[in-house]
Amino acid sequence: MRVNSVEQKGYANRIMDWKIFVRQDLVVAKASEFFYEFVGENSFRPVSELLLPEDGELLKKAVEADTFQPLELITVLHNLKDSVRNVYLRLEQSEQTENGIPLYQITVSDIHDLENRNLRLEQRILKYRHFMTLEDVYFFEYLIEQDSITVYKYVNERAMNQFEGPMNALIRNVEQAHEGSDISRLEDQLRTFCAHLRNGDDFFEMEFVSGQEDKGIWKVKGARIPKKRDMVAGIITPDRNREKEAYYLTPAARDAGTGLLNKRAWTEYTIEQLNCKDHSTRWLVIIDIDDFKHINDTYGHILVTRSSAEWRRSCRNWWDSGA
C-alpha cells in the first residue's frame, strides 16, 4: 500500500495507539475517547467506511474469512468531515466481548509520530542496557513451546550469550561441568528449575546449591511475561556473601597438556575484565600458529601438545621479563 500525502487539518491531537473494538460488521462497539472525538457523529459507521475504499474492502474480507489472519495496513483514516491522517492500522482478535460475542481489535497510530516514538524507545533501550551492564548478574529467557533457553549477561551494553539451545542441552552442560562429584542435590534443583519453566509459573524463586560448603551459590528469580505468555524470564544472581575463587584461577580451567586456559575460563576472564570500571587500558593479543593442523596431522597430537606447552612457557617468560 502506498503512503498517501494528505493535508493534516481539523483534528489537532495525535493519533497514537488508539484501540477500537468492533463487531464482525466493523461497527464500533467501544473505543478510545479520542477516536470518538475524531469521528464525531460518524462513529456509527463501520470503520471500513473511514478508510480508503480498497483498504476498507481488505478489512471486510479479513473478518469474513473462514480462518482469521491478523491484518496490517498503512492507510488513510478520514473523519468524513475536515480531517484525514496517514495511519498504521492493525486488525486482530481480542479477548473483549459484547453479549458473549468476541470483538475484533483495531489499533491505529499516526505514522508521522511513529518515527519519534521509535527514537524514544531506542533511547530507553540504551538506558536499560546500561543499567543491566552495571549489575554482575545473568539473565535468562525460556520459550515454553520450543522448550529452549537463552542465558546471557550484559557487557558494555551488549548482550553476550552464555548458552542458547534446548533445555536438555543446558542440563547436560551443567552435569558435565560437575562430572566426578556428587551432583544428586544439583540434579534435584535442576529438575525443580525445569518444572518452574515448563509449567510457565507466574513467579518463582530458588537457589542452586551443590554442597554444604557452597551454600547459596546462585539465587534465581523468574516470572512469566504478562504480555508474552509463551516466555518465562528471570535473573540469576551470585551470592554476594560468599567468596568464591574465580573459575579461571582453578586447576580445572587449564588444559592438562599445554597449561592453556580452556574456552570457559577464557570467556569468564574476558567478561570480568570488560566489566571492570577502573578505566585501565587492557590489551588483547591474538597469535596464529601457521600450519597448525598440518603439524598436528603429520607429527601427532602428543608432539603438538608438548610444542604448545613449550611455546606457552616461552611467551610467558618473554612477558615476565618485560621485553
C-alpha positions in Angstrom: 0.0 0.0 0.0 1.4 3.4 -0.9 1.7 6.1 1.6 -0.6 9.0 0.5 0.4 12.5 1.2 -2.6 14.1 3.0 -3.3 17.5 4.5 -3.5 17.4 8.3 -6.1 19.9 9.4 -9.1 20.0 11.6 -8.4 17.5 14.4 -5.3 18.7 16.3 -4.5 15.8 18.7 -2.1 12.9 17.9 -3.3 9.5 16.8 -1.2 7.1 18.8 -2.2 3.5 19.6 -6.0 4.1 19.6 -7.8 0.9 20.5 -11.1 0.4 18.6 -13.2 -2.7 19.3 -15.5 -3.7 16.5 -18.1 -6.3 15.8 -17.9 -8.5 12.7 -19.7 -5.9 10.7 -16.8 -3.5 11.7 -19.2 -1.2 13.5 -17.6 0.2 16.7 -18.7 -1.4 20.0 -16.3 0.7 22.1 -13.1 2.7 21.5 -10.7 5.3 22.9 -12.4 8.6 23.6 -10.0 10.2 21.2 -11.4 8.1 18.4 -15.0 9.3 19.2 -13.7 12.9 19.3 -12.1 12.4 15.9 -15.0 10.9 14.0 -17.8 12.8 15.8 -21.3 12.0 14.6 -19.8 9.4 12.1 -18.9 7.0 14.9 -21.9 4.8 13.9 -20.3 4.0 10.6 -18.3 0.8 10.0 -14.5 1.5 10.3 -14.1 0.3 6.8 -16.0 3.4 5.5 -13.5 5.7 7.2 -10.6 4.2 5.2 -9.5 4.3 1.6 -12.1 2.1 -0.3 -9.6 -0.6 -1.3 -8.3 -0.8 2.3 -11.9 -0.9 3.7 -12.5 -4.0 1.4 -9.4 -5.7 2.8 -10.7 -5.1 6.3 -14.1 -6.7 5.5 -12.5 -9.7 3.8 -10.3 -10.3 6.9 -13.3 -10.6 9.3 -15.4 -12.6 6.9 -12.6 -15.2 6.2 -13.2 -18.7 7.4 -9.7 -18.7 9.1 -8.9 -15.3 10.6 -5.5 -13.8 10.0 -4.3 -10.5 11.5 -4.1 -7.7 9.0 -1.7 -4.7 8.9 -2.2 -1.7 6.7 -0.7 1.7 6.0 -3.7 3.7 5.0 -5.7 6.9 5.4 -8.2 7.5 8.2 -10.9 10.1 7.4 -13.5 11.5 9.8 -15.6 12.3 6.7 -15.6 16.0 7.6 -12.5 18.1 7.9 -9.6 15.9 8.9 -7.6 12.9 7.5 -4.5 11.1 8.8 -1.9 8.7 7.4 -2.1 5.8 9.8 -0.6 2.4 10.6 -3.6 0.1 11.3 -3.6 -3.4 12.7 -6.6 -5.7 12.9 -6.5 -8.7 15.3 -8.7 -10.8 17.5 -9.2 -9.7 21.1 -10.3 -11.0 24.5 -13.1 -8.4 24.7 -16.7 -9.5 24.2 -20.1 -8.0 23.8 -23.0 -10.1 25.0 -20.7 -13.1 24.9 -19.7 -12.5 21.3 -16.0 -11.8 20.7 -14.9 -8.5 19.3 -12.1 -7.6 17.0 -9.4 -5.1 18.0 -8.2 -2.4 15.6 -5.1 -0.4 16.7 -4.3 2.8 14.8 -1.3 5.2 15.0 -0.3 8.2 13.0 2.7 7.2 11.0 4.1 10.7 11.3 4.6 10.2 15.0 5.9 6.6 14.8 9.4 7.7 13.9 9.6 10.0 17.0 8.2 7.2 19.2 10.8 4.7 17.9 13.6 7.2 18.6 12.3 7.5 22.2 12.1 3.7 22.5 15.7 3.3 21.3 16.9 5.8 23.9 15.0 3.9 26.6 16.5 0.6 25.5 20.0 2.0 25.6 19.3 3.3 29.1 18.1 -0.1 30.4 21.0 -1.8 28.7 23.4 0.5 30.6 21.6 -0.3 33.9 21.8 -4.1 33.1 25.5 -3.8 32.5 26.1 -2.3 35.9 24.9 -5.5 37.7 27.0 -8.7 37.7 24.0 -10.9 37.0 22.9 -13.4 34.4 19.6 -13.1 32.6 17.6 -16.0 31.1 14.7 -16.3 28.7 12.8 -19.6 28.3 10.4 -20.2 25.4 7.7 -22.7 26.6 6.6 -24.1 23.3 10.1 -24.6 22.0 11.5 -25.8 25.4 14.6 -23.7 24.7 16.5 -21.3 26.9 19.0 -18.5 26.4 21.3 -17.4 29.2 23.2 -14.1 28.8 24.7 -11.2 30.6 25.3 -7.6 29.5 28.8 -6.3 28.9 29.4 -2.8 27.6 25.6 -2.5 26.9 25.6 -5.6 24.7 24.1 -9.0 25.5 26.7 -11.8 25.5 25.1 -15.2 25.2 26.5 -17.8 27.7 24.2 -20.5 26.4 21.4 -20.8 23.8 19.6 -24.0 22.9 17.3 -26.8 24.1 16.7 -27.1 27.9 18.0 -30.6 27.9 21.3 -29.5 26.4 21.8 -26.9 29.2 21.2 -29.7 31.8 23.8 -31.9 30.1 26.3 -29.0 30.1 25.8 -28.4 33.9 26.1 -32.1 34.6 29.3 -32.4 32.6 30.8 -29.4 34.4 30.3 -31.2 37.7 31.4 -34.6 36.4 33.3 -36.7 39.0 31.5 -35.1 42.0 28.2 -35.9 43.8 25.6 -33.9 41.9 22.5 -35.6 43.2 21.4 -32.5 45.0 22.2 -30.3 42.0 20.1 -32.7 39.8 17.1 -32.2 42.1 17.5 -28.5 41.9 17.7 -28.7 38.1 14.5 -30.7 38.0 12.8 -28.1 40.1 14.1 -25.3 37.9 12.9 -27.1 34.8 9.5 -27.7 36.3 9.1 -23.9 37.1 9.9 -23.1 33.5 8.0 -25.8 31.7 4.9 -25.2 33.9 5.0 -21.5 33.0 4.9 -20.4 36.7 3.8 -16.8 37.1 6.6 -16.3 39.7 9.2 -18.4 41.4 12.4 -18.1 43.5 15.0 -20.7 44.3 18.7 -21.3 45.0 21.2 -23.6 43.3 23.4 -25.3 46.0 25.8 -28.0 45.0 27.1 -28.8 48.5 27.2 -27.6 52.1 30.3 -25.5 51.5 28.7 -23.9 48.5 25.5 -22.8 50.2 23.9 -20.0 48.2 25.9 -20.2 45.0 23.2 -18.9 42.8 19.9 -17.2 43.5 17.2 -17.4 40.8 14.1 -15.3 40.3 11.8 -15.9 37.4 8.4 -14.9 36.1 6.1 -15.4 33.2 5.9 -12.4 30.9 2.4 -10.9 31.1 2.2 -9.7 27.5 4.3 -12.6 26.1 2.7 -15.6 27.8 4.9 -18.1 26.0 8.0 -16.8 27.7 9.4 -17.1 31.3 12.3 -14.8 32.0 14.4 -14.0 35.0 17.7 -13.2 36.8 20.4 -15.5 38.1 22.5 -13.8 40.8 25.7 -15.0 42.5 25.6 -15.0 46.3 27.2 -11.7 47.4 28.0 -13.1 50.8 30.1 -16.0 49.5 33.7 -15.6 48.5 34.3 -18.0 45.6 37.6 -18.4 43.7 37.1 -17.5 40.0 37.0 -20.5 37.8 39.9 -19.3 35.6 42.1 -19.5 38.7 41.3 -23.1 39.4 43.3 -26.1 38.1 40.2 -27.3 36.2 40.4 -24.1 34.0 43.7 -25.2 32.3 44.3 -27.9 29.7 46.3 -30.7 31.3 48.8 -31.0 28.4 49.5 -27.4 27.5 48.6 -25.5 30.6 46.5 -23.1 28.5 43.1 -21.8 29.7 40.1 -23.6 28.3 37.2 -21.8 26.5 35.1 -21.4 29.6 38.0 -19.8 31.6 38.9 -17.5 28.7 35.3 -16.4 28.3 34.7 -15.7 32.0 38.0 -13.9 32.4 37.3 -11.7 29.4 33.9 -10.8 30.7 35.3 -10.0 34.1 37.8 -7.6 32.6 35.3 -6.0 30.3 33.1 -5.4 33.4 35.9 -3.6 35.3 35.1 0.1 35.9 38.7 1.2 36.7 39.3 2.9 33.3 42.6 1.0 32.9 43.9 0.0 29.5 43.7 -3.7 28.6 45.2 -5.5 25.7 44.1 -8.5 23.7 46.8 -10.3 21.8 45.9 -12.9 19.2 48.6 -15.2 17.9 48.1 -17.5 14.9 50.4 -20.5 14.5 51.0 -21.3 10.9 50.0 -24.7 9.5 49.0 -25.9 13.0 46.6 -28.5 11.6 49.2 -29.8 9.2 51.7 -30.2 12.0 49.1 -32.0 14.1 48.2 -34.4 11.3 51.8 -35.1 10.4 53.5 -35.4 13.8 50.6 -36.4 16.1 48.8 -34.8 19.0 51.3 -35.6 21.7 54.2 -33.8 19.9 51.9 -30.8 19.2 50.8 -30.7 22.8 54.4 -30.6 24.0 55.3 -27.9 21.5 52.3 -25.8 22.6 53.3 -26.1 26.2 56.9 -25.0 25.3 55.5 -22.2 23.2 53.3 -21.1 26.1 56.4 -21.1 28.5 58.4 -19.0 26.1 55.7 -16.4 25.7 55.2 -16.3 29.5 59.0 -15.9 30.1 59.1 -13.1 27.5 56.1 -11.3 29.1 57.6 -11.7 32.6 60.9 -10.3 31.5 59.3 -7.1 30.4 60.9 -7.3 27.0 
